[in-house]
Amino acid sequence: MKILLIEDEVKTVAYLQRGLTEQGCIVDVASNGIDGQHLALTGDYDAIVLDIMLPERDGIAVLQALRREKSTPVIMLTARGEVDDRIHGLQTGADDYLVKPFSFLELLARLQALGRRGRPQESTHIRIADLHIDLIARRATRGTRRLDLTAKEFALLAALARHRGQVLSKTVIVEMVWDVNFDSNTNVVEVAIKRLRAKLDEPSEIKLLHTIRGMGYLLEERSEAAL
């Protein structure tokens, strides 16, 4: 998932950014309402985590501006626990509400629920040959062998699997797995592909991850001769 976090508390930002990144999310951060509103309106996000008490422009104003143009799912964060505040946020267009302090696991579960709601037709399980990917449990196996993947390796595998049989260029992969503004001229994609291939294909007779020279990479069951 690609998440926009609009929050001005430094410790909260660091905690949530680290936790969400470890779960394979791409996280953009804005520390005030004006910057947050700009990113929310111009970016393409699966969900927005929005604090109410923000400098320069409060979260309710940001949400009102967003709802005039977009329906991106929004979870409101606030230190206010009063019922009236929660009702106001929900009536303004928030999809969910969390009162600080909150559990990271609860936030993660709510984000995943919003993601499933926004993509009702997307399967949570992908099978290619003897490869099984559980997108919710973030687990991948080949036959009876569990793949020990890092968060980025799993995100890379999931991106390729969602586009099975389709060649993905390095630029596209960087945008899907890393930050949109990441420098795609580095060898980060090649390194990640090499590590993923070692875990996914090297112990198996059937190779699924293929390099298409000058074009990119694809995941599918096919013979090397066909390439």
C-alpha positions as CSV (number, residue, x, y, z in Angstrom):
1,M,0.0,0.0,0.0
2,K,1.0,3.6,-0.6
3,I,0.2,5.7,2.5
4,L,0.2,9.4,3.1
5,L,0.8,10.3,6.7
6,I,-0.2,13.9,7.7
7,E,1.1,14.3,11.2
8,D,3.2,16.9,13.0
9,E,4.4,15.0,16.1
10,V,7.9,13.9,15.3
11,K,7.9,10.8,17.5
12,T,4.6,9.6,16.1
13,V,5.8,10.1,12.5
14,A,9.0,8.2,13.1
15,Y,7.1,5.3,14.8
16,L,4.4,5.0,12.2
17,Q,6.8,5.5,9.2
18,R,9.1,2.8,10.5
19,G,6.3,0.3,11.3
20,L,4.5,0.8,8.0
21,T,7.7,0.6,6.0
22,E,8.5,-2.7,7.7
23,Q,5.1,-3.9,6.5
24,G,6.1,-3.2,2.9
25,C,4.2,0.1,2.6
26,I,5.4,3.2,0.8
27,V,5.0,6.2,3.2
28,D,5.0,9.8,2.3
29,V,4.9,12.3,5.1
30,A,3.6,15.9,5.5
31,S,4.1,17.7,8.8
32,N,1.5,20.5,8.3
33,G,-2.0,20.8,6.8
34,I,-1.0,22.8,3.7
35,D,1.7,20.4,2.5
36,G,-0.6,17.5,3.5
37,Q,-3.5,18.8,1.4
38,H,-1.2,19.4,-1.6
39,L,0.1,15.8,-1.5
40,A,-3.4,14.4,-0.9
41,L,-4.8,16.2,-3.9
42,T,-1.9,15.6,-6.3
43,G,-0.7,12.1,-5.2
44,D,-2.2,8.7,-5.7
45,Y,-2.6,7.0,-2.3
46,D,-4.3,3.8,-1.1
47,A,-5.1,5.5,2.2
48,I,-4.4,8.7,4.2
49,V,-3.7,8.8,7.9
50,L,-4.6,12.4,8.9
51,D,-4.2,14.1,12.3
52,I,-6.8,16.7,13.2
53,M,-4.6,19.1,15.1
54,L,-2.1,20.3,12.5
55,P,-0.2,23.6,12.1
56,E,-1.2,26.0,9.3
57,R,-4.4,24.1,8.4
58,D,-6.3,21.6,10.6
59,G,-7.2,18.1,9.5
60,I,-10.9,18.8,9.1
61,A,-10.1,21.6,6.6
62,V,-7.7,19.2,4.7
63,L,-10.4,16.5,4.7
64,Q,-13.1,18.9,3.4
65,A,-10.8,20.0,0.5
66,L,-9.9,16.4,-0.3
67,R,-13.6,15.3,-0.4
68,R,-14.4,17.9,-2.9
69,E,-12.1,16.2,-5.4
70,K,-11.2,12.7,-4.2
71,S,-12.5,9.6,-2.3
72,T,-9.2,8.4,-1.0
73,P,-9.8,6.4,2.2
74,V,-8.9,8.5,5.3
75,I,-8.3,7.5,8.9
76,M,-8.4,10.4,11.3
77,L,-6.0,10.6,14.3
78,T,-6.7,12.8,17.2
79,A,-6.0,13.3,20.9
80,R,-9.6,14.3,21.3
81,G,-11.7,11.6,22.6
82,E,-15.1,13.3,22.7
83,V,-18.0,11.8,20.8
84,D,-18.8,15.1,19.0
85,D,-15.3,15.3,17.6
86,R,-15.4,11.8,16.2
87,I,-18.9,12.4,14.7
88,H,-17.7,15.7,13.1
89,G,-14.8,13.9,11.5
90,L,-16.9,11.1,10.2
91,Q,-19.6,13.4,8.9
92,T,-16.9,15.4,7.1
93,G,-15.9,12.3,5.1
94,A,-13.4,10.3,7.2
95,D,-13.7,6.5,6.7
96,D,-12.4,5.6,10.2
97,Y,-11.2,7.2,13.4
98,L,-8.5,6.4,16.0
99,V,-8.0,8.3,19.3
100,K,-4.4,8.7,20.5
101,P,-2.7,6.8,22.0
102,F,-3.6,3.8,19.8
103,S,-2.1,0.4,18.9
104,F,0.0,0.3,15.7
105,L,-1.5,-3.2,15.1
106,E,-5.0,-1.7,15.2
107,L,-4.0,1.1,12.7
108,L,-2.5,-1.5,10.5
109,A,-5.6,-3.7,10.6
110,R,-7.8,-0.8,9.8
111,L,-5.6,0.3,6.8
112,Q,-5.7,-3.3,5.5
113,A,-9.5,-3.3,5.8
114,L,-9.7,0.0,3.9
115,G,-7.4,-1.5,1.2
116,R,-9.6,-4.5,0.8
117,R,-12.7,-2.3,0.6
118,G,-11.1,-0.2,-2.1
119,R,-10.1,-3.2,-4.1
120,P,-13.0,-5.7,-3.6
121,Q,-12.1,-7.7,-6.7
122,E,-8.5,-8.3,-5.9
123,S,-7.7,-11.7,-4.6
124,T,-5.7,-12.0,-1.4
125,H,-4.0,-15.1,-2.6
126,I,-2.0,-15.5,-5.8
127,R,-0.8,-18.9,-7.2
128,I,1.7,-19.3,-10.0
129,A,2.8,-22.9,-10.6
130,D,3.8,-24.1,-7.1
131,L,4.2,-20.6,-5.8
132,H,1.6,-19.4,-3.3
133,I,1.5,-15.8,-2.1
134,D,-0.8,-14.8,0.8
135,L,-1.0,-11.0,0.5
136,I,-2.8,-10.6,3.9
137,A,-0.5,-12.8,6.0
138,R,2.5,-11.5,3.9
139,R,3.7,-15.1,3.4
140,A,5.1,-16.8,0.3
141,T,5.8,-20.5,-0.3
142,R,7.0,-22.7,-3.1
143,G,5.6,-26.1,-2.7
144,T,6.3,-26.9,1.0
145,R,9.2,-24.5,1.2
146,R,8.5,-21.2,3.1
147,L,10.3,-18.2,1.5
148,D,12.2,-16.1,4.0
149,L,11.7,-12.7,2.4
150,T,12.4,-9.2,3.7
151,A,9.6,-6.6,3.5
152,K,10.9,-5.2,0.3
153,E,11.5,-8.6,-1.3
154,F,7.9,-9.5,-0.5
155,A,6.7,-6.2,-1.9
156,L,8.7,-6.9,-5.1
157,L,7.4,-10.4,-5.4
158,A,3.8,-9.3,-4.9
159,A,4.2,-6.5,-7.5
160,L,5.5,-9.0,-10.1
161,A,2.8,-11.5,-9.2
162,R,0.0,-9.0,-9.5
163,H,1.2,-8.4,-13.0
164,R,2.1,-12.0,-13.9
165,G,3.2,-12.5,-17.5
166,Q,3.7,-8.7,-17.9
167,V,7.2,-7.2,-18.3
168,L,7.8,-4.6,-15.6
169,S,10.6,-2.1,-16.3
170,K,13.0,-1.0,-13.5
171,T,11.3,2.4,-13.4
172,V,7.9,0.9,-12.9
173,I,9.2,-1.5,-10.2
174,V,10.9,1.4,-8.4
175,E,7.6,3.3,-8.4
176,M,5.6,0.3,-7.2
177,V,8.0,-1.0,-4.5
178,W,10.1,2.0,-3.5
179,D,9.3,5.7,-3.5
180,V,8.1,7.4,-6.7
181,N,11.0,9.9,-6.6
182,F,13.6,7.2,-6.0
183,D,16.7,7.4,-8.3
184,S,16.0,4.5,-10.7
185,N,19.5,4.8,-12.1
186,T,21.0,3.0,-9.1
187,N,21.3,-0.8,-9.1
188,V,18.8,-1.3,-6.3
189,V,16.4,-3.1,-8.5
190,E,19.1,-5.5,-9.9
191,V,20.2,-6.2,-6.3
192,A,16.7,-6.9,-5.1
193,I,15.9,-9.1,-8.1
194,K,19.1,-11.1,-7.5
195,R,18.3,-11.7,-3.9
196,L,14.6,-12.6,-4.6
197,R,15.7,-15.0,-7.4
198,A,18.1,-16.8,-5.1
199,K,15.3,-17.4,-2.6
200,L,12.5,-18.0,-5.1
201,D,14.1,-19.9,-8.0
202,E,17.5,-21.3,-7.3
203,P,16.3,-24.3,-5.1
204,S,13.6,-25.1,-7.6
205,E,13.6,-26.8,-11.0
206,I,10.9,-24.5,-12.5
207,K,12.1,-21.0,-12.8
208,L,9.5,-18.2,-12.4
209,L,11.4,-15.0,-12.3
210,H,12.8,-14.0,-15.7
211,T,14.9,-11.1,-17.0
212,I,13.9,-9.7,-20.4
213,R,17.1,-7.9,-21.6
214,G,16.6,-4.2,-22.2
215,M,13.0,-4.3,-21.0
216,G,12.7,-5.5,-17.4
217,Y,11.5,-8.5,-15.4
218,L,8.4,-10.7,-15.4
219,L,7.0,-13.5,-13.2
220,E,5.4,-16.5,-14.9
221,E,5.8,-20.2,-15.5
222,R,7.8,-20.6,-18.7
223,S,10.8,-22.3,-20.0
224,E,14.1,-20.5,-20.4
225,A,14.1,-21.6,-24.0
226,A,11.1,-19.4,-24.6
227,L,13.1,-16.4,-23.7
